[in-house]
Amino acid sequence: MTPAGGEPANRKELDAAVDELTGRLAKAATFAIAMMKDAVNRGQDRPLEEGLRIEARNFARAVLSEDAVTGIVAFFQKQEPEFKGR
């Protein structure tokens, strides 16, 4: 927790949490994350209908990606996926 305007209550715990999160994100399906970020960035100041079209297009791109296949195969084989960002 960060007190208002102050340093984190426990810097060591914060650093550990950041390290853990960045480690998980580095192993994640980076293409899918990129598609989510793109949808948020491009859709946030647009009408809802237009934002939903952007999201749907990006979802279709992500679900048809090589990383999606890698993730599904790894799931059924009970292995850690090795995503390539494609």
Secondary structure, DSSP 4 states (H G I P E B T S, - for coil): ---TTS--S-HHHHHHHHHHHHHHHHHS-HHHHHHHHHHHHHHTTS-HHHHHHHHHHHHHHHHTSHHHHHHHHHHHTT--------
